[in-house]
Amino acid sequence: MSRIGDIYELSLFRPNKTCYYEHIDQLFAGSIDFVLIEQLLPGMLKIILSIKLGRTPASSLLRQLGTYSRKNKLYFTFRELGKVIRTLFLLNYFNNADLRQAIQSETSKSEEFNGFIKWLLFGGKGVVVQNVRHEQSTIIC
């Protein structure tokens, strides 16, 4: 899980248009079409299994779904499923202080490591400025 950038711009989605939440209703921008997910669930499962078994490369599926074709119902179905997953994750993120702290600390560790690598290696004008083995060994030792 990564840190969520622009969290204030993200919207949550209601399970249906008639749902109303007393204190957090302003966070919701739309609703999820569970009927569409239910209708095309077998097709979605076939695609997921073919990718998992290696019969279809994920890149070809992404290319097909990335055309945003109005005729491609699976694109819309996966988009609705993504709304469900994102809404559940964000609600859990808002509610769970331990989860927020874990994400923050792990992301900070990654950023510190990347900064260290940039400082150390020759690509970023770091301590090791040449790609010559004996020069690197004298600097490190």
The first five atom37 places (N, CA, C, CB, O) and aatype in JSON, in Angstrom:
{
  "aatype": [12, 15, 1, 9, 7, 3, 9, 18, 6, 10, 15, 10, 13, 1, 14, 2, 11, 16, 4, 18, 18, 6, 8, 9, 3, 5, 10, 13, 0, 7, 15, 9, 3, 13, 19, 10, 9, 6, 5, 10, 10, 14, 7, 12, 10, 11, 9, 9, 10, 15, 9, 11, 10, 7, 1, 16, 14, 0, 15, 15, 10, 10, 1, 5, 10, 7, 16, 18, 15, 1, 11, 2, 11, 10, 18, 13, 16, 13, 1, 6, 10, 7, 11, 19, 9, 1, 16, 10, 13, 10, 10, 2, 18, 13, 2, 2, 0, 3, 10, 1, 5, 0, 9, 5, 15, 6, 16, 15, 11, 15, 6, 6, 13, 2, 7, 13, 9, 11, 17, 10, 10, 13, 7, 7, 11, 7, 19, 19, 19, 5, 2, 19, 1, 8, 6, 5, 15, 16, 9, 9, 4],
  "atom_mask": [
    [1, 1, 1, 1, 1],
    [1, 1, 1, 1, 1],
    [1, 1, 1, 1, 1],
    [1, 1, 1, 1, 1],
    [1, 1, 1, 0, 1],
    [1, 1, 1, 1, 1],
    [1, 1, 1, 1, 1],
    [1, 1, 1, 1, 1],
    [1, 1, 1, 1, 1],
    [1, 1, 1, 1, 1],
    [1, 1, 1, 1, 1],
    [1, 1, 1, 1, 1],
    [1, 1, 1, 1, 1],
    [1, 1, 1, 1, 1],
    [1, 1, 1, 1, 1],
    [1, 1, 1, 1, 1],
    [1, 1, 1, 1, 1],
    [1, 1, 1, 1, 1],
    [1, 1, 1, 1, 1],
    [1, 1, 1, 1, 1],
    [1, 1, 1, 1, 1],
    [1, 1, 1, 1, 1],
    [1, 1, 1, 1, 1],
    [1, 1, 1, 1, 1],
    [1, 1, 1, 1, 1],
    [1, 1, 1, 1, 1],
    [1, 1, 1, 1, 1],
    [1, 1, 1, 1, 1],
    [1, 1, 1, 1, 1],
    [1, 1, 1, 0, 1],
    [1, 1, 1, 1, 1],
    [1, 1, 1, 1, 1],
    [1, 1, 1, 1, 1],
    [1, 1, 1, 1, 1],
    [1, 1, 1, 1, 1],
    [1, 1, 1, 1, 1],
    [1, 1, 1, 1, 1],
    [1, 1, 1, 1, 1],
    [1, 1, 1, 1, 1],
    [1, 1, 1, 1, 1],
    [1, 1, 1, 1, 1],
    [1, 1, 1, 1, 1],
    [1, 1, 1, 0, 1],
    [1, 1, 1, 1, 1],
    [1, 1, 1, 1, 1],
    [1, 1, 1, 1, 1],
    [1, 1, 1, 1, 1],
    [1, 1, 1, 1, 1],
    [1, 1, 1, 1, 1],
    [1, 1, 1, 1, 1],
    [1, 1, 1, 1, 1],
    [1, 1, 1, 1, 1],
    [1, 1, 1, 1, 1],
    [1, 1, 1, 0, 1],
    [1, 1, 1, 1, 1],
    [1, 1, 1, 1, 1],
    [1, 1, 1, 1, 1],
    [1, 1, 1, 1, 1],
    [1, 1, 1, 1, 1],
    [1, 1, 1, 1, 1],
    [1, 1, 1, 1, 1],
    [1, 1, 1, 1, 1],
    [1, 1, 1, 1, 1],
    [1, 1, 1, 1, 1],
    [1, 1, 1, 1, 1],
    [1, 1, 1, 0, 1],
    [1, 1, 1, 1, 1],
    [1, 1, 1, 1, 1],
    [1, 1, 1, 1, 1],
    [1, 1, 1, 1, 1],
    [1, 1, 1, 1, 1],
    [1, 1, 1, 1, 1],
    [1, 1, 1, 1, 1],
    [1, 1, 1, 1, 1],
    [1, 1, 1, 1, 1],
    [1, 1, 1, 1, 1],
    [1, 1, 1, 1, 1],
    [1, 1, 1, 1, 1],
    [1, 1, 1, 1, 1],
    [1, 1, 1, 1, 1],
    [1, 1, 1, 1, 1],
    [1, 1, 1, 0, 1],
    [1, 1, 1, 1, 1],
    [1, 1, 1, 1, 1],
    [1, 1, 1, 1, 1],
    [1, 1, 1, 1, 1],
    [1, 1, 1, 1, 1],
    [1, 1, 1, 1, 1],
    [1, 1, 1, 1, 1],
    [1, 1, 1, 1, 1],
    [1, 1, 1, 1, 1],
    [1, 1, 1, 1, 1],
    [1, 1, 1, 1, 1],
    [1, 1, 1, 1, 1],
    [1, 1, 1, 1, 1],
    [1, 1, 1, 1, 1],
    [1, 1, 1, 1, 1],
    [1, 1, 1, 1, 1],
    [1, 1, 1, 1, 1],
    [1, 1, 1, 1, 1],
    [1, 1, 1, 1, 1],
    [1, 1, 1, 1, 1],
    [1, 1, 1, 1, 1],
    [1, 1, 1, 1, 1],
    [1, 1, 1, 1, 1],
    [1, 1, 1, 1, 1],
    [1, 1, 1, 1, 1],
    [1, 1, 1, 1, 1],
    [1, 1, 1, 1, 1],
    [1, 1, 1, 1, 1],
    [1, 1, 1, 1, 1],
    [1, 1, 1, 1, 1],
    [1, 1, 1, 1, 1],
    [1, 1, 1, 1, 1],
    [1, 1, 1, 0, 1],
    [1, 1, 1, 1, 1],
    [1, 1, 1, 1, 1],
    [1, 1, 1, 1, 1],
    [1, 1, 1, 1, 1],
    [1, 1, 1, 1, 1],
    [1, 1, 1, 1, 1],
    [1, 1, 1, 1, 1],
    [1, 1, 1, 0, 1],
    [1, 1, 1, 0, 1],
    [1, 1, 1, 1, 1],
    [1, 1, 1, 0, 1],
    [1, 1, 1, 1, 1],
    [1, 1, 1, 1, 1],
    [1, 1, 1, 1, 1],
    [1, 1, 1, 1, 1],
    [1, 1, 1, 1, 1],
    [1, 1, 1, 1, 1],
    [1, 1, 1, 1, 1],
    [1, 1, 1, 1, 1],
    [1, 1, 1, 1, 1],
    [1, 1, 1, 1, 1],
    [1, 1, 1, 1, 1],
    [1, 1, 1, 1, 1],
    [1, 1, 1, 1, 1],
    [1, 1, 1, 1, 1],
    [1, 1, 1, 1, 1]
  ],
  "atom_positions": [
    [[0.84, -1.18, 0.0], [0.0, 0.0, 0.0], [0.88, 1.24, 0.0], [-0.96, 0.0, 1.22], [1.84, 1.33, 0.76]],
    [[0.56, 2.15, -0.83], [1.35, 3.36, -0.91], [0.6, 4.53, -0.32], [1.74, 3.65, -2.36], [-0.61, 4.47, -0.07]],
    [[1.35, 5.6, -0.09], [0.74, 6.82, 0.42], [-0.24, 7.34, -0.63], [1.82, 7.89, 0.76], [0.02, 7.25, -1.83]],
    [[-1.34, 7.87, -0.18], [-2.38, 8.32, -1.1], [-2.15, 9.8, -1.37], [-3.81, 8.06, -0.52], [-2.3, 10.64, -0.47]],
    [[-1.8, 10.12, -2.61], [-1.63, 11.51, -2.99], [-2.97, 12.11, -3.39], [0.0, 0.0, 0.0], [-3.83, 11.42, -3.93]],
    [[-3.14, 13.39, -3.14], [-4.37, 14.11, -3.48], [-5.61, 13.42, -2.93], [-4.5, 14.26, -5.0], [-6.61, 13.25, -3.63]],
    [[-5.53, 13.01, -1.69], [-6.64, 12.27, -1.08], [-7.91, 13.11, -1.02], [-6.26, 11.81, 0.34], [-9.02, 12.57, -1.0]],
    [[-7.76, 14.43, -0.98], [-8.93, 15.3, -0.89], [-9.71, 15.36, -2.21], [-8.51, 16.7, -0.48], [-10.86, 15.78, -2.22]],
    [[-9.08, 14.95, -3.3], [-9.75, 14.95, -4.6], [-10.44, 13.62, -4.92], [-8.75, 15.27, -5.68], [-11.19, 13.53, -5.89]],
    [[-10.2, 12.6, -4.11], [-10.8, 11.29, -4.37], [-12.24, 11.26, -3.89], [-9.99, 10.18, -3.68], [-12.6, 11.9, -2.89]],
    [[-13.05, 10.52, -4.61], [-14.46, 10.4, -4.25], [-14.77, 8.97, -3.84], [-15.37, 10.82, -5.41], [-14.16, 8.02, -4.33]],
    [[-15.72, 8.84, -2.95], [-16.23, 7.54, -2.56], [-17.53, 7.29, -3.33], [-16.46, 7.45, -1.02], [-18.13, 8.23, -3.85]],
    [[-17.94, 6.04, -3.4], [-19.14, 5.69, -4.15], [-20.12, 4.95, -3.27], [-18.77, 4.85, -5.38], [-19.74, 4.07, -2.5]],
    [[-21.39, 5.31, -3.4], [-22.47, 4.69, -2.62], [-22.8, 3.32, -3.23], [-23.73, 5.6, -2.59], [-22.58, 3.1, -4.42]],
    [[-23.34, 2.42, -2.42], [-23.78, 1.14, -2.96], [-24.99, 1.28, -3.88], [-24.11, 0.18, -1.84], [-25.16, 0.48, -4.8]],
    [[-25.82, 2.29, -3.65], [-26.93, 2.6, -4.57], [-27.26, 4.09, -4.43], [-28.19, 1.71, -4.27], [-26.77, 4.76, -3.53]],
    [[-28.08, 4.59, -5.31], [-28.36, 6.02, -5.36], [-29.16, 6.54, -4.18], [-29.08, 6.35, -6.62], [-29.16, 7.74, -3.9]],
    [[-29.85, 5.65, -3.48], [-30.72, 6.09, -2.39], [-30.03, 6.11, -1.04], [-31.92, 5.21, -2.33], [-30.62, 6.56, -0.06]],
    [[-28.79, 5.62, -0.95], [-28.07, 5.6, 0.32], [-27.7, 7.02, 0.74], [-26.81, 4.73, 0.23], [-27.3, 7.84, -0.08]],
    [[-27.85, 7.27, 2.03], [-27.48, 8.56, 2.59], [-26.75, 8.29, 3.9], [-28.75, 9.48, 2.81], [-27.18, 7.48, 4.72]],
    [[-25.63, 8.99, 4.09], [-24.84, 8.84, 5.3], [-24.82, 10.17, 6.03], [-23.39, 8.34, 4.98], [-24.49, 11.21, 5.44]],
    [[-25.16, 10.15, 7.3], [-25.41, 11.38, 8.05], [-24.2, 12.31, 8.12], [-25.85, 11.04, 9.44], [-24.33, 13.5, 7.82]],
    [[-23.05, 11.81, 8.49], [-21.9, 12.68, 8.73], [-20.9, 12.73, 7.59], [-21.21, 12.25, 9.98], [-20.11, 13.67, 7.5]],
    [[-20.9, 11.74, 6.73], [-19.88, 11.67, 5.68], [-20.46, 11.72, 4.27], [-19.06, 10.41, 5.83], [-19.79, 11.34, 3.32]],
    [[-21.68, 12.17, 4.13], [-22.34, 12.12, 2.82], [-21.63, 12.98, 1.78], [-23.78, 12.57, 2.96], [-21.73, 12.69, 0.58]],
    [[-20.94, 14.02, 2.18], [-20.25, 14.89, 1.24], [-19.07, 14.21, 0.56], [-19.77, 16.14, 1.95], [-18.61, 14.66, -0.49]],
    [[-18.58, 13.12, 1.13], [-17.45, 12.41, 0.54], [-17.86, 11.56, -0.66], [-16.79, 11.53, 1.58], [-17.01, 11.16, -1.46]],
    [[-19.15, 11.29, -0.8], [-19.64, 10.39, -1.85], [-20.06, 11.19, -3.08], [-20.82, 9.55, -1.33], [-20.72, 12.22, -2.98]],
    [[-19.65, 10.68, -4.25], [-19.92, 11.41, -5.49], [-20.81, 10.64, -6.45], [-18.63, 11.75, -6.17], [-21.35, 11.24, -7.38]],
    [[-20.98, 9.39, -6.28], [-21.76, 8.6, -7.21], [-22.15, 7.28, -6.6], [0.0, 0.0, 0.0], [-22.01, 7.07, -5.4]],
    [[-22.65, 6.4, -7.44], [-23.05, 5.08, -6.96], [-22.41, 4.0, -7.83], [-24.58, 4.94, -6.97], [-21.88, 4.27, -8.9]],
    [[-22.47, 2.78, -7.33], [-21.86, 1.63, -8.0], [-22.95, 0.8, -8.64], [-21.03, 0.77, -7.0], [-24.01, 0.59, -8.05]],
    [[-22.69, 0.33, -9.85], [-23.65, -0.48, -10.57], [-23.37, -1.96, -10.28], [-23.58, -0.19, -12.1], [-22.67, -2.63, -11.04]],
    [[-23.94, -2.45, -9.18], [-23.72, -3.85, -8.8], [-24.42, -4.82, -9.74], [-24.2, -4.08, -7.37], [-24.0, -5.97, -9.86]],
    [[-25.46, -4.38, -10.41], [-26.15, -5.24, -11.37], [-25.22, -5.58, -12.53], [-27.44, -4.56, -11.9], [-25.17, -6.72, -12.98]],
    [[-24.48, -4.58, -13.01], [-23.53, -4.82, -14.1], [-22.44, -5.79, -13.66], [-22.91, -3.49, -14.56], [-22.06, -6.68, -14.42]],
    [[-21.93, -5.61, -12.45], [-20.9, -6.52, -11.94], [-21.44, -7.94, -11.84], [-20.39, -6.06, -10.56], [-20.76, -8.9, -12.21]],
    [[-22.66, -8.07, -11.35], [-23.27, -9.4, -11.21], [-23.49, -10.06, -12.56], [-24.6, -9.29, -10.46], [-23.28, -11.26, -12.7]],
    [[-23.91, -9.29, -13.56], [-24.18, -9.86, -14.88], [-22.91, -10.34, -15.57], [-24.88, -8.83, -15.76], [-22.91, -11.39, -16.21]],
    [[-21.83, -9.59, -15.44], [-20.6, -9.92, -16.18], [-19.52, -10.57, -15.32], [-20.05, -8.68, -16.81], [-18.38, -10.69, -15.75]],
    [[-19.88, -11.0, -14.12], [-18.92, -11.65, -13.24], [-18.3, -12.9, -13.87], [-19.59, -12.01, -11.93], [-17.08, -13.09, -13.75]],
    [[-19.06, -13.78, -14.54], [-18.41, -14.94, -15.17], [-17.35, -14.56, -16.2], [-19.45, -15.81, -15.83], [-16.3, -15.19, -16.27]],
    [[-17.63, -13.53, -17.0], [-16.64, -13.07, -17.98], [-15.4, -12.51, -17.32], [0.0, 0.0, 0.0], [-14.28, -12.71, -17.79]],
    [[-15.6, -11.79, -16.23], [-14.46, -11.24, -15.49], [-13.61, -12.36, -14.91], [-14.95, -10.3, -14.37], [-12.38, -12.3, -14.96]],
    [[-14.26, -13.38, -14.36], [-13.53, -14.5, -13.78], [-12.75, -15.27, -14.84], [-14.49, -15.44, -13.04], [-11.65, -15.74, -14.58]],
    [[-13.32, -15.42, -16.05], [-12.61, -16.09, -17.14], [-11.34, -15.33, -17.5], [-13.51, -16.22, -18.38], [-10.29, -15.93, -17.7]],
    [[-11.44, -14.0, -17.57], [-10.27, -13.2, -17.91], [-9.21, -13.31, -16.82], [-10.66, -11.72, -18.11], [-8.03, -13.47, -17.12]],
    [[-9.63, -13.24, -15.57], [-8.68, -13.33, -14.46], [-7.99, -14.69, -14.44], [-9.4, -13.09, -13.12], [-6.78, -14.76, -14.23]],
    [[-8.75, -15.76, -14.67], [-8.14, -17.11, -14.7], [-7.19, -17.28, -15.87], [-9.23, -18.17, -14.76], [-6.15, -17.91, -15.72]],
    [[-7.53, -16.74, -17.03], [-6.64, -16.88, -18.19], [-5.33, -16.12, -17.96], [-7.33, -16.38, -19.47], [-4.28, -16.56, -18.42]],
    [[-5.39, -14.99, -17.27], [-4.16, -14.27, -16.95], [-3.36, -15.06, -15.92], [-4.47, -12.85, -16.42], [-2.15, -15.21, -16.05]],
    [[-4.04, -15.55, -14.9], [-3.36, -16.29, -13.83], [-2.7, -17.57, -14.37], [-4.35, -16.65, -12.72], [-1.61, -17.93, -13.92]],
    [[-3.35, -18.24, -15.31], [-2.79, -19.46, -15.88], [-1.76, -19.17, -16.97], [-3.9, -20.31, -16.45], [-1.11, -20.1, -17.46]],
    [[-1.6, -17.92, -17.36], [-0.61, -17.56, -18.36], [-1.07, -17.72, -19.79], [0.0, 0.0, 0.0], [-0.25, -17.66, -20.71]],
    [[-2.34, -17.92, -20.01], [-2.84, -18.09, -21.38], [-3.0, -16.76, -22.1], [-4.17, -18.83, -21.36], [-2.87, -16.7, -23.33]],
    [[-3.27, -15.72, -21.35], [-3.42, -14.39, -21.93], [-2.49, -13.44, -21.18], [-4.9, -13.9, -21.87], [-2.56, -13.35, -19.96]],
    [[-1.63, -12.73, -21.9], [-0.78, -11.76, -21.2], [-1.61, -10.57, -20.7], [0.35, -11.26, -22.12], [-2.53, -10.12, -21.38]],
    [[-1.28, -10.09, -19.54], [-2.02, -8.97, -18.95], [-1.91, -7.72, -19.82], [-1.5, -8.66, -17.54], [-2.82, -6.9, -19.84]],
    [[-0.8, -7.58, -20.54], [-0.62, -6.4, -21.39], [-1.65, -6.34, -22.51], [0.79, -6.38, -21.98], [-2.13, -5.26, -22.85]],
    [[-2.0, -7.49, -23.08], [-3.0, -7.48, -24.15], [-4.38, -7.15, -23.59], [-3.04, -8.84, -24.86], [-5.17, -6.47, -24.25]],
    [[-4.67, -7.62, -22.39], [-5.95, -7.28, -21.76], [-6.02, -5.79, -21.47], [-6.15, -8.09, -20.47], [-7.04, -5.16, -21.73]],
    [[-4.95, -5.23, -20.94], [-4.93, -3.8, -20.65], [-5.06, -2.98, -21.92], [-3.65, -3.42, -19.9], [-5.68, -1.92, -21.93]],
    [[-4.46, -3.46, -22.99], [-4.58, -2.76, -24.27], [-6.03, -2.76, -24.74], [-3.68, -3.41, -25.34], [-6.52, -1.74, -25.22]],
    [[-6.71, -3.89, -24.6], [-8.11, -3.98, -25.01], [-9.01, -3.12, -24.12], [-8.58, -5.43, -24.97], [-9.88, -2.41, -24.62]],
    [[-8.79, -3.19, -22.82], [-9.63, -2.42, -21.9], [-9.3, -0.93, -21.94], [-9.47, -2.95, -20.49], [-10.15, -0.1, -21.61]],
    [[-8.09, -0.61, -22.34], [-7.66, 0.78, -22.37], [-8.19, 1.58, -23.54], [0.0, 0.0, 0.0], [-7.91, 2.78, -23.65]],
    [[-8.95, 0.97, -24.41], [-9.48, 1.71, -25.55], [-10.69, 2.53, -25.17], [-9.85, 0.76, -26.67], [-11.13, 3.38, -25.95]],
    [[-11.24, 2.31, -24.0], [-12.42, 3.03, -23.49], [-13.59, 2.93, -24.46], [-12.07, 4.51, -23.25], [-14.39, 3.86, -24.59]],
    [[-13.69, 1.8, -25.11], [-14.76, 1.6, -26.09], [-16.11, 1.53, -25.39], [-14.51, 0.32, -26.91], [-16.25, 0.87, -24.36]],
    [[-17.07, 2.2, -25.94], [-18.43, 2.18, -25.39], [-19.07, 0.8, -25.55], [-19.31, 3.24, -26.07], [-20.05, 0.49, -24.88]],
    [[-18.52, -0.02, -26.43], [-19.06, -1.35, -26.65], [-18.47, -2.38, -25.69], [-18.81, -1.78, -28.08], [-19.01, -3.48, -25.55]],
    [[-17.39, -2.05, -25.03], [-16.7, -3.0, -24.18], [-17.3, -2.97, -22.78], [-15.19, -2.69, -24.12], [-16.93, -2.15, -21.95]],
    [[-18.23, -3.88, -22.53], [-18.91, -3.94, -21.24], [-17.96, -4.36, -20.12], [-20.09, -4.9, -21.31], [-18.14, -3.96, -18.96]],
    [[-16.96, -5.18, -20.45], [-16.03, -5.61, -19.42], [-15.21, -4.43, -18.88], [-15.09, -6.69, -19.97], [-14.86, -4.42, -17.7]],
    [[-14.91, -3.47, -19.72], [-14.21, -2.27, -19.25], [-15.03, -1.59, -18.16], [-13.94, -1.29, -20.42], [-14.51, -1.26, -17.1]],
    [[-16.32, -1.38, -18.43], [-17.19, -0.73, -17.46], [-17.35, -1.56, -16.2], [-18.55, -0.45, -18.09], [-17.46, -1.02, -15.1]],
    [[-17.38, -2.88, -16.36], [-17.53, -3.76, -15.2], [-16.3, -3.7, -14.31], [-17.79, -5.2, -15.66], [-16.42, -3.6, -13.08]],
    [[-15.11, -3.76, -14.91], [-13.9, -3.66, -14.11], [-13.78, -2.27, -13.48], [-12.67, -3.95, -14.98], [-13.25, -2.14, -12.37]],
    [[-14.25, -1.24, -14.15], [-14.24, 0.09, -13.58], [-15.15, 0.16, -12.34], [-14.69, 1.13, -14.63], [-14.78, 0.76, -11.33]],
    [[-16.32, -0.46, -12.43], [-17.23, -0.49, -11.27], [-16.62, -1.28, -10.12], [-18.59, -1.11, -11.67], [-16.74, -0.89, -8.96]],
    [[-15.97, -2.39, -10.43], [-15.3, -3.17, -9.39], [-14.17, -2.35, -8.75], [-14.74, -4.48, -9.97], [-13.96, -2.43, -7.54]],
    [[-13.46, -1.58, -9.54], [-12.43, -0.7, -9.01], [-13.0, 0.34, -8.07], [0.0, 0.0, 0.0], [-12.37, 0.68, -7.06]],
    [[-14.18, 0.84, -8.38], [-14.85, 1.79, -7.48], [-15.14, 1.15, -6.13], [-16.16, 2.31, -8.11], [-14.97, 1.77, -5.08]],
    [[-15.58, -0.11, -6.17], [-15.88, -0.83, -4.92], [-14.61, -0.98, -4.09], [-16.49, -2.21, -5.22], [-14.6, -0.7, -2.89]],
    [[-13.54, -1.43, -4.73], [-12.29, -1.69, -4.01], [-11.72, -0.39, -3.44], [-11.26, -2.36, -4.93], [-11.28, -0.36, -2.29]],
    [[-11.72, 0.67, -4.25], [-11.18, 1.94, -3.77], [-12.01, 2.5, -2.62], [-11.11, 2.95, -4.91], [-11.45, 3.02, -1.65]],
    [[-13.32, 2.42, -2.71], [-14.18, 2.93, -1.65], [-13.95, 2.16, -0.35], [-15.65, 2.84, -2.06], [-13.84, 2.77, 0.72]],
    [[-13.88, 0.84, -0.44], [-13.63, 0.04, 0.77], [-12.27, 0.36, 1.38], [-13.72, -1.45, 0.45], [-12.15, 0.47, 2.6]],
    [[-11.26, 0.5, 0.54], [-9.93, 0.81, 1.05], [-9.91, 2.18, 1.71], [-8.89, 0.76, -0.08], [-9.36, 2.33, 2.81]],
    [[-10.5, 3.18, 1.07], [-10.5, 4.53, 1.65], [-11.27, 4.59, 2.96], [-11.09, 5.52, 0.66], [-10.83, 5.26, 3.9]],
    [[-12.39, 3.91, 3.04], [-13.14, 3.89, 4.3], [-12.33, 3.23, 5.41], [-14.48, 3.15, 4.12], [-12.33, 3.69, 6.55]],
    [[-11.63, 2.15, 5.07], [-10.76, 1.49, 6.04], [-9.6, 2.41, 6.42], [-10.23, 0.16, 5.46], [-9.21, 2.47, 7.59]],
    [[-9.05, 3.11, 5.44], [-7.94, 4.04, 5.67], [-8.36, 5.17, 6.6], [-7.43, 4.61, 4.33], [-7.62, 5.53, 7.52]],
    [[-9.54, 5.73, 6.38], [-10.02, 6.81, 7.23], [-10.29, 6.34, 8.66], [-11.3, 7.41, 6.64], [-10.07, 7.07, 9.62]],
    [[-10.75, 5.11, 8.78], [-11.17, 4.59, 10.08], [-10.03, 4.01, 10.91], [-12.21, 3.53, 9.87], [-10.15, 3.94, 12.14]],
    [[-8.95, 3.61, 10.29], [-7.91, 2.85, 10.96], [-6.62, 3.66, 11.08], [-7.65, 1.53, 10.22], [-5.88, 3.79, 10.1]],
    [[-6.35, 4.2, 12.25], [-5.15, 5.01, 12.47], [-3.88, 4.16, 12.35], [-5.2, 5.69, 13.85], [-2.85, 4.66, 11.89]],
    [[-3.94, 2.9, 12.77], [-2.76, 2.02, 12.66], [-2.39, 1.79, 11.2], [-3.02, 0.68, 13.35], [-1.2, 1.76, 10.86]],
    [[-3.38, 1.63, 10.34], [-3.12, 1.44, 8.91], [-2.46, 2.69, 8.33], [-4.43, 1.12, 8.15], [-1.49, 2.58, 7.57]],
    [[-2.96, 3.86, 8.68], [-2.36, 5.11, 8.19], [-0.92, 5.24, 8.65], [-3.18, 6.32, 8.66], [-0.06, 5.65, 7.88]],
    [[-0.66, 4.9, 9.89], [0.7, 4.99, 10.44], [1.63, 4.0, 9.74], [0.69, 4.73, 11.95], [2.77, 4.34, 9.43]],
    [[1.15, 2.79, 9.5], [1.98, 1.78, 8.81], [2.32, 2.22, 7.4], [1.26, 0.43, 8.78], [3.46, 2.08, 6.96]],
    [[1.34, 2.75, 6.68], [1.59, 3.21, 5.32], [2.59, 4.36, 5.32], [0.27, 3.65, 4.65], [3.5, 4.4, 4.5]],
    [[2.42, 5.28, 6.25], [3.32, 6.43, 6.35], [4.75, 5.99, 6.65], [2.83, 7.4, 7.44], [5.69, 6.47, 6.01]],
    [[4.91, 5.1, 7.6], [6.27, 4.69, 7.98], [6.95, 3.88, 6.88], [6.23, 3.87, 9.27], [8.14, 4.08, 6.63]],
    [[6.22, 2.99, 6.23], [6.82, 2.19, 5.16], [7.17, 3.05, 3.95], [5.88, 1.08, 4.74], [8.2, 2.84, 3.31]],
    [[6.33, 4.01, 3.64], [6.61, 4.91, 2.52], [7.82, 5.77, 2.84], [5.39, 5.79, 2.2], [8.65, 6.03, 1.96]],
    [[7.93, 6.23, 4.07], [9.09, 7.03, 4.46], [10.38, 6.23, 4.36], [8.91, 7.56, 5.89], [11.41, 6.75, 3.94]],
    [[10.33, 4.94, 4.75], [11.51, 4.09, 4.62], [11.94, 3.97, 3.17], [11.22, 2.7, 5.2], [13.13, 4.06, 2.86]],
    [[10.98, 3.77, 2.27], [11.3, 3.64, 0.85], [11.89, 4.93, 0.31], [10.05, 3.27, 0.05], [12.86, 4.89, -0.45]],
    [[11.32, 6.07, 0.69], [11.83, 7.34, 0.21], [13.24, 7.61, 0.74], [10.89, 8.47, 0.62], [14.08, 8.13, 0.01]],
    [[13.51, 7.27, 2.0], [14.84, 7.44, 2.56], [15.85, 6.54, 1.86], [14.82, 7.15, 4.06], [16.97, 6.97, 1.58]],
    [[15.47, 5.3, 1.56], [16.37, 4.39, 0.85], [16.67, 4.91, -0.54], [15.77, 2.98, 0.77], [17.82, 4.88, -0.97]],
    [[15.65, 5.38, -1.25], [15.87, 5.92, -2.59], [16.77, 7.15, -2.55], [14.53, 6.27, -3.25], [17.61, 7.33, -3.43]],
    [[16.61, 7.99, -1.53], [17.5, 9.14, -1.38], [18.93, 8.71, -1.1], [0.0, 0.0, 0.0], [19.87, 9.32, -1.61]],
    [[19.11, 7.67, -0.3], [20.44, 7.14, -0.02], [21.1, 6.6, -1.28], [20.37, 6.05, 1.05], [22.27, 6.87, -1.54]],
    [[20.35, 5.84, -2.06], [20.89, 5.28, -3.3], [21.28, 6.4, -4.26], [19.85, 4.34, -3.97], [22.33, 6.32, -4.91]],
    [[20.46, 7.42, -4.36], [20.77, 8.55, -5.24], [22.04, 9.25, -4.78], [19.59, 9.54, -5.28], [22.85, 9.66, -5.61]],
    [[22.21, 9.4, -3.46], [23.41, 10.04, -2.92], [24.65, 9.2, -3.16], [23.24, 10.31, -1.44], [25.72, 9.74, -3.44]],
    [[24.5, 7.88, -3.06], [25.66, 6.99, -3.1], [26.16, 6.73, -4.51], [25.31, 5.68, -2.46], [27.37, 6.76, -4.74]],
    [[25.29, 6.48, -5.44], [25.71, 5.95, -6.74], [26.09, 7.03, -7.73], [24.61, 5.11, -7.33], [25.74, 8.2, -7.58]],
    [[26.82, 6.62, -8.75], [27.41, 7.55, -9.71], [26.4, 8.21, -10.62], [28.42, 6.84, -10.53], [26.71, 9.26, -11.2]],
    [[25.23, 7.66, -10.78], [24.24, 8.27, -11.68], [23.73, 9.59, -11.17], [0.0, 0.0, 0.0], [23.3, 10.42, -11.97]],
    [[23.76, 9.83, -9.86], [23.23, 11.05, -9.29], [24.31, 11.95, -8.71], [0.0, 0.0, 0.0], [24.05, 12.7, -7.77]],
    [[25.52, 11.9, -9.26], [26.65, 12.69, -8.76], [26.89, 12.4, -7.28], [26.41, 14.2, -8.98], [27.1, 13.32, -6.48]],
    [[26.84, 11.14, -6.93], [26.98, 10.76, -5.53], [28.42, 10.52, -5.14], [0.0, 0.0, 0.0], [29.34, 11.01, -5.79]],
    [[28.62, 9.76, -4.08], [29.94, 9.46, -3.56], [30.71, 8.61, -4.57], [29.84, 8.74, -2.2], [31.89, 8.88, -4.83]],
    [[30.1, 7.6, -5.13], [30.72, 6.75, -6.13], [30.45, 7.4, -7.49], [30.18, 5.26, -6.06], [29.37, 7.23, -8.06]],
    [[31.43, 8.14, -7.99], [31.19, 8.95, -9.19], [31.62, 8.24, -10.47], [31.92, 10.26, -9.08], [31.26, 8.69, -11.56]],
    [[32.37, 7.16, -10.38], [32.83, 6.46, -11.57], [32.37, 5.01, -11.53], [34.36, 6.54, -11.69], [32.2, 4.42, -10.46]],
    [[32.19, 4.48, -12.7], [31.81, 3.08, -12.81], [33.06, 2.23, -13.05], [30.78, 2.88, -13.94], [33.11, 1.42, -13.97]],
    [[34.07, 2.44, -12.2], [35.33, 1.7, -12.28], [35.45, 0.91, -10.97], [36.57, 2.66, -12.5], [35.39, 1.47, -9.88]],
    [[35.61, -0.4, -11.11], [35.54, -1.28, -9.95], [36.57, -0.96, -8.87], [35.72, -2.7, -10.4], [36.22, -0.91, -7.69]],
    [[37.83, -0.73, -9.24], [38.84, -0.48, -8.2], [38.61, 0.87, -7.52], [40.27, -0.53, -8.81], [38.92, 1.01, -6.34]],
    [[38.08, 1.85, -8.23], [37.74, 3.14, -7.6], [36.6, 2.96, -6.6], [37.36, 4.19, -8.67], [36.62, 3.54, -5.51]],
    [[35.6, 2.16, -6.97], [34.47, 1.92, -6.09], [34.92, 1.19, -4.84], [33.38, 1.12, -6.81], [34.47, 1.53, -3.74]],
    [[35.79, 0.2, -4.98], [36.23, -0.55, -3.81], [37.05, 0.3, -2.86], [37.03, -1.76, -4.24], [36.97, 0.11, -1.64]],
    [[37.86, 1.24, -3.37], [38.65, 2.12, -2.47], [37.73, 3.09, -1.74], [39.74, 2.91, -3.28], [37.98, 3.42, -0.58]],
    [[36.69, 3.56, -2.38], [35.76, 4.48, -1.72], [34.97, 3.77, -0.64], [34.82, 5.11, -2.74], [34.77, 4.32, 0.44]],
    [[34.51, 2.56, -0.93], [33.67, 1.82, 0.02], [34.5, 1.33, 1.21], [33.0, 0.62, -0.68], [34.01, 1.35, 2.34]],
    [[35.74, 0.9, 0.98], [36.56, 0.38, 2.08], [37.2, 1.48, 2.8], [37.6, -0.58, 1.59], [37.94, 1.24, 3.76]]
  ]
}
